[in-house]
Amino acid sequence: MKITIAGTGYVGLVTGVCLADIGHIVTCYDIDEQKVQKMRQGISPIYEPGLEDLMKKNIEEARLFFTTDPQTAYEDADVIYIAVGTPENEDGSANLTYVEETALAISRYVIKDVIVVIKSTVPVGTNDRIQALIDKHKSPEIRVAVVSNPEFLREGSAIYDMFHGDRIVIGANDEYAASVIEEINKPFGIPIIKTDRRSAEMIKYAANAFLATKISFINEIANICEKVGANIDDVAYGIGQDKRIGPHFLKAGIGYGGSCFPKDTKALVQLAGNVQHKFDLLESVINVNNKQRLLLYTKAKEMFGALAGKKAAVLGLAFKPNTDDIREAASIVLIDKLLEEQVDITVYDPVAMENAKKILNDSVQYARSAVDAINGKDMVFIVTEWEEIKNIPLSTYVEKMKEPIIFDGRNCYSWQEAKSYPVTYISIGRGQAGEAQPLFSKHK
């Protein structure tokens, strides 16, 4: 198959590289010439473990190409994937400008029958809308079928997910088009679910909304645990053993972030409102998450009172480990609040520093390592659970800080370990080190 991918962000680039790796001829299209030149050399514009190695392999084996020319990208393709961004509008709805512009360009340049696959996360009904738009502007003798094929990739493990995902969803109103996309994906060896287009679109939103709900739920339970003297690690482990609940997405912390959950939950609330349905549950999930991202700041205020003039280190800037993505990251929310309090802040992240500088500029100091960041500080905030950060011995905090006060937003250390060091350790759902806690907390 000759496949074109429109858009080379996380979804588009990973999808294109992995489709090339299973044998298809893939051309990735982007309007950014500098970005395309780097990708031709096997240099990825995003941080994703293993991605550059896979890019170089498939470039060398002549299955993966990059272009800024829409005619080259579209005219000879058998299948075109739309994987451009759908940023959030002010009202929380998805902005479909880039999707529509891509559809119009496809209409202009295709010269043969083609299947257009919408990979971008879009509101229910968008595939129908794009089908109508293309049909209106394409040459009448050309047949175009639009198929919904939502992505379920996790940043930081997106390549693994492409090859080991739980399912592939294909939403089509055309049986032949569905069979072609099924054939393209068969080498992945992942179960395929075929639905109509609108159901496929809803599956994507419903999946992300449910996972976000699970995160906000366990964070609310964690907040209650602190007040009643229970330990969230034990509680999460105990309920996670119930097969109806499962252990995933039950790790208490300071909320979700990134490019998907915040945007998709708000978009689904907006979508529900458009059909006169008030989505009370999901609105509560969003509200809980917004409050949770301020939890470490609140705990610091309760401990210190006035924060002005204090020196703090923030460890971890990306919204999760193994990515350089800081969109909707809890770190930025926390840092903004600390800056309001006139705190002197030093930050560190293994890969997200350059992206953070675009937002934070010179309002903070940037350390070369986590140990450098904590040296001489009054307090440390752990915001992203990078392995490098999790593996810092607690003894290092004792040695390097003025007084070892750690606000751990990701529960990186076990309760027993924290109790065995002369540190003030404040985590999520486990109270403060030194307070009475259950004796059997073994789960991190």
C-alpha positions in Angstrom: 0.0 0.0 0.0 1.1 3.6 -0.7 0.1 5.5 2.4 0.3 9.2 3.1 0.3 10.6 6.6 -0.8 14.3 6.9 0.7 15.7 10.1 3.8 14.6 11.9 3.0 15.2 15.5 3.0 12.3 18.1 0.2 10.4 16.4 1.1 11.1 12.7 4.8 10.4 12.9 4.5 7.3 15.1 1.7 5.9 12.9 3.6 6.5 9.7 6.9 5.0 11.0 5.2 1.9 12.3 3.1 1.4 9.2 6.3 1.6 7.2 7.9 -0.9 9.5 5.2 -3.5 8.7 5.9 -3.2 5.0 3.9 -0.3 3.6 5.3 2.6 1.6 4.7 5.7 3.7 5.1 9.4 2.9 4.7 11.8 5.8 3.6 15.3 4.8 4.1 18.4 6.8 4.2 22.1 5.9 7.3 22.8 8.0 10.3 22.6 5.7 12.9 22.7 8.5 11.1 19.9 10.4 10.9 17.8 7.2 14.6 18.2 6.5 15.5 16.9 9.9 13.1 14.0 9.6 14.6 13.0 6.3 17.9 12.6 8.3 16.1 10.4 10.9 15.9 13.1 13.5 12.6 13.1 15.3 10.9 16.4 16.2 9.5 14.8 19.3 10.9 12.7 22.1 9.6 9.2 21.9 11.8 6.3 23.0 12.9 4.1 20.1 11.3 6.4 17.4 14.5 7.7 15.8 16.0 4.2 15.4 12.8 3.0 13.7 12.8 6.1 11.5 16.4 5.5 10.3 15.7 1.9 9.7 12.7 2.5 7.4 14.3 5.4 5.6 17.3 3.3 4.8 15.0 0.5 3.6 13.2 3.0 1.3 9.8 2.6 2.9 9.6 5.9 4.7 9.6 9.3 3.0 9.0 13.0 4.0 7.7 15.9 1.9 6.3 19.4 2.1 4.7 19.1 -1.3 1.0 18.3 -1.1 0.8 17.1 -4.7 3.6 14.6 -4.0 1.9 13.6 -0.8 -1.6 13.1 -2.1 -1.9 12.4 -5.8 -0.7 8.8 -5.9 -1.7 7.6 -2.4 -4.0 4.6 -2.0 -4.8 5.7 1.6 -4.4 9.1 3.3 -4.3 9.4 7.1 -5.3 12.7 8.5 -3.4 13.1 11.8 -3.3 16.9 12.2 -4.0 18.7 15.5 -7.4 19.5 16.8 -6.7 22.2 19.4 -9.1 23.3 22.0 -11.4 26.3 21.3 -12.2 28.7 24.0 -15.5 27.0 24.8 -13.7 23.6 25.2 -14.8 22.2 21.8 -12.4 20.8 19.3 -11.0 23.1 16.6 -11.3 21.3 13.3 -9.6 24.0 11.1 -6.6 21.8 10.3 -8.7 18.8 9.6 -10.9 20.7 7.2 -7.9 22.4 5.4 -6.3 19.0 4.9 -9.5 17.6 3.5 -9.7 20.4 1.0 -6.1 19.9 0.0 -6.8 16.2 -0.6 -9.8 17.1 -2.7 -7.6 19.4 -4.8 -4.7 17.0 -5.4 -6.1 13.4 -5.6 -6.2 11.9 -9.1 -7.6 8.5 -8.3 -9.9 6.7 -5.9 -8.6 6.9 -2.4 -9.5 6.1 1.2 -9.2 8.9 3.7 -8.6 7.8 7.3 -9.2 10.3 10.1 -6.7 9.5 12.9 -7.1 12.8 14.7 -9.4 12.9 17.7 -12.6 14.6 16.4 -16.1 15.1 17.7 -18.8 12.6 16.8 -20.1 13.4 13.3 -16.8 14.9 12.0 -16.1 11.9 9.6 -19.6 12.5 8.0 -18.8 16.2 7.8 -15.4 15.6 6.1 -16.9 13.1 3.7 -19.4 15.8 2.6 -16.7 18.4 2.3 -14.5 16.2 0.1 -17.4 15.1 -2.0 -18.3 18.7 -2.6 -14.8 19.7 -3.8 -13.3 16.6 -5.5 -13.5 15.7 -9.1 -16.8 13.9 -9.7 -15.2 10.8 -11.3 -13.0 10.1 -8.2 -14.4 8.0 -5.4 -13.3 8.9 -1.8 -14.3 6.9 1.3 -13.7 8.4 4.7 -12.9 6.1 7.6 -12.6 6.7 11.3 -9.6 5.0 12.9 -9.0 6.6 16.3 -5.6 6.3 18.0 -5.0 4.9 21.5 -1.3 5.7 21.9 0.3 6.7 25.2 3.0 9.2 24.9 6.3 7.6 26.0 5.2 4.2 24.9 3.5 4.9 21.6 5.6 2.5 19.5 5.0 -0.3 21.9 1.2 0.5 21.8 1.3 0.4 17.9 2.5 -3.2 18.0 0.9 -4.4 21.2 -2.3 -2.4 21.5 -5.6 -3.8 23.0 -7.6 -3.2 19.9 -7.8 -1.3 16.6 -11.1 0.5 15.9 -12.2 1.0 12.3 -15.4 3.0 11.8 -16.7 3.0 8.3 -20.0 3.3 6.4 -18.3 1.6 3.4 -17.6 -2.1 3.7 -14.8 -2.2 1.1 -13.0 0.8 2.7 -13.2 -0.9 6.1 -11.8 -4.1 4.7 -8.8 -2.2 3.2 -7.9 -0.5 6.5 -8.3 -3.9 8.2 -5.9 -5.4 5.7 -3.4 -2.6 6.3 -3.4 -3.2 10.0 -3.4 -7.0 10.0 0.4 -7.4 10.4 0.2 -5.7 13.8 -1.7 -8.8 15.0 -4.1 -6.8 17.2 -7.8 -7.5 17.6 -9.8 -5.3 15.2 -13.3 -3.9 16.0 -15.4 -2.6 13.1 -18.2 -0.1 13.7 -20.0 2.7 12.0 -18.1 6.0 11.9 -19.9 7.8 14.7 -19.5 4.9 17.1 -15.7 4.8 16.4 -15.5 8.6 17.1 -17.4 8.1 20.4 -15.2 5.1 21.4 -12.2 7.4 21.5 -13.8 10.1 23.6 -15.5 7.6 25.9 -12.2 5.7 26.5 -10.3 8.8 27.5 -13.2 10.2 29.6 -13.4 6.9 31.5 -9.6 6.8 32.2 -9.7 10.4 33.4 -12.6 9.5 35.6 -10.6 6.7 37.2 -7.7 9.0 37.9 -9.9 11.7 39.5 -11.7 9.0 41.5 -8.5 7.6 43.0 -7.2 11.1 43.8 -10.4 11.9 45.7 -10.1 8.7 47.6 -6.5 9.6 48.4 -7.6 13.0 49.7 -10.1 11.2 52.0 -7.4 8.7 53.1 -5.3 11.5 54.4 -8.1 12.8 56.6 -9.1 9.4 58.0 -5.7 7.9 58.5 -5.8 5.3 55.7 -3.1 4.6 53.2 -3.9 5.1 49.5 -1.3 2.6 48.4 -3.1 -0.2 50.3 -6.5 1.0 49.2 -5.6 1.2 45.5 -3.9 -2.2 45.6 -7.0 -3.7 47.4 -9.6 -2.4 45.0 -7.4 -3.0 42.0 -7.4 -6.8 42.7 -11.1 -6.7 41.9 -11.2 -7.8 38.2 -14.2 -5.6 37.6 -12.0 -2.6 38.5 -8.5 -3.6 37.6 -5.2 -2.1 38.8 -4.5 0.4 36.0 -5.0 4.2 36.4 -5.3 3.8 40.2 -2.1 5.6 41.1 -2.8 8.6 43.3 -1.0 11.8 42.3 -1.5 15.4 41.3 -3.8 14.8 38.4 -3.7 14.1 34.6 -2.3 16.4 32.0 -0.9 16.2 28.4 -2.5 16.7 25.0 -5.4 14.2 25.3 -7.2 13.9 28.6 -7.7 17.6 29.4 -8.7 18.4 25.8 -10.9 15.3 25.2 -12.8 15.5 28.5 -13.7 19.2 27.9 -14.6 18.4 24.3 -16.9 15.6 25.3 -18.6 17.9 27.9 -19.1 20.4 25.1 -20.4 17.7 22.7 -22.9 16.6 25.3 -24.0 20.2 25.8 -24.6 20.6 22.0 -27.2 17.8 22.2 -28.7 19.2 25.4 -27.2 16.7 27.8 -25.4 18.0 30.9 -22.5 15.6 31.6 -22.4 16.1 35.4 -20.0 13.2 36.1 -17.4 14.4 33.6 -17.6 18.0 34.7 -16.9 16.8 38.2 -13.9 14.8 36.9 -12.5 18.0 35.3 -13.1 20.0 38.5 -11.4 17.4 40.7 -8.4 17.3 38.4 -8.1 21.1 38.3 -8.0 21.2 42.1 -5.6 18.2 42.4 -3.0 20.0 40.3 -2.8 22.6 43.0 -2.4 20.1 45.9 1.3 20.4 46.4 1.1 24.1 46.5 -1.7 23.9 49.0 0.4 21.6 51.2 3.4 23.9 51.0 1.3 26.8 52.1 -0.1 24.9 55.0 3.4 24.0 56.1 5.3 27.2 55.6 2.6 29.9 55.6 4.5 32.6 53.8 6.5 31.3 50.9 8.1 34.5 49.7 11.9 34.3 49.6 12.0 30.5 49.9 14.1 28.4 47.5 12.3 25.5 45.9 13.3 22.8 43.4 10.7 21.3 40.9 11.8 17.9 39.7 10.0 16.9 36.5 8.3 19.2 34.0 6.8 16.8 31.4 3.2 15.8 32.1 4.4 12.2 32.4 7.7 10.3 32.1 9.3 9.4 28.8 8.0 12.4 26.9 9.0 16.0 26.4 5.4 17.1 26.3 4.5 19.8 28.8 1.0 20.6 27.6 -1.4 20.9 30.5 1.4 19.7 32.8 0.9 20.0 36.6 4.4 21.4 36.8 3.5 24.6 35.0 0.4 25.1 37.2 2.5 24.6 40.3 5.3 26.8 39.1 2.9 29.6 38.3 1.5 29.6 41.8 4.9 29.5 43.4 6.0 32.4 41.3 3.0 34.4 42.5 4.3 33.7 46.0 7.8 35.1 45.0 9.5 31.7 45.5 13.0 31.3 44.0 12.5 28.2 41.7 15.0 25.9 40.1 13.7 23.2 37.8 15.0 20.0 36.2 13.7 17.5 33.7 15.7 14.9 31.7 14.2 15.9 28.3 11.5 18.6 28.7 13.6 21.6 29.6 13.7 23.1 26.1 10.0 23.0 25.8 9.6 24.4 29.3 11.9 27.4 28.4 9.4 28.4 25.7 6.8 29.0 28.5 8.8 29.8 31.6 11.6 31.8 29.9 13.9 33.3 32.6 11.3 33.2 35.4 13.0 30.1 36.8 16.5 28.7 36.9 17.4 25.5 35.0 19.6 22.9 36.6 21.9 20.4 34.9 20.8 17.6 37.1 18.3 16.7 39.8 21.0 16.8 42.4 22.1 20.3 41.3 18.5 21.4 41.5 17.9 20.4 45.1 21.2 21.7 46.4 20.6 24.2 49.2 16.8 24.3 48.7 14.2 24.8 51.4 11.8 22.4 49.7 11.5 20.0 46.8 8.5 19.2 44.7 8.5 15.9 42.8 6.1 16.4 39.9 7.1 13.8 37.2 8.0 10.2 38.2 11.0 9.8 35.8 13.1 6.8 36.8 16.1 9.1 37.2 14.2 11.1 39.8 12.6 8.1 41.5 16.1 6.6 42.0 17.5 9.6 43.9 18.4 8.2 47.3 16.6 9.9 50.2 20.0 10.4 51.8 20.8 12.8 48.9 18.1 15.1 50.0 19.4 15.0 53.6 22.9 15.8 52.4 22.1 18.5 49.9 19.1 20.5 51.2 19.0 23.1 53.9 16.3 21.0 55.6 15.0 18.0 53.8 11.3 18.8 53.0 9.9 16.8 50.1 6.5 17.3 48.5 6.1 14.1 46.4 3.2 14.5 43.9 3.7 11.0 42.5 4.4 8.9 45.6 7.8 7.9 44.3 9.1 6.6 47.6 7.5 3.9 49.8 6.1 5.0 53.2 8.5 2.8 55.1 11.6 4.1 53.3 10.6 7.7 53.9 10.1 7.0 57.6 13.6 5.6 57.9 15.3 8.9 57.0 15.3 12.3 58.8 13.2 13.9 56.1 9.8 15.7 56.1 8.1 13.7 53.4 4.6 14.8 52.2 3.0 12.5 49.6 -0.5 12.0 48.3 -3.0 10.0 50.3 -0.5 8.9 52.9 -0.2 11.9 55.2 3.1 13.1 56.4 6.0 10.9 57.5 6.0 10.5 61.2 2.2 10.4 61.5 0.4 7.1 62.4 0.0 4.9 59.3 -1.0 1.3 58.6 1.8 -1.2 59.2 1.4 -3.2 56.1 1.9 -0.7 53.3 4.1 -2.5 50.8 2.8 -1.1 47.6 4.4 1.9 45.9 
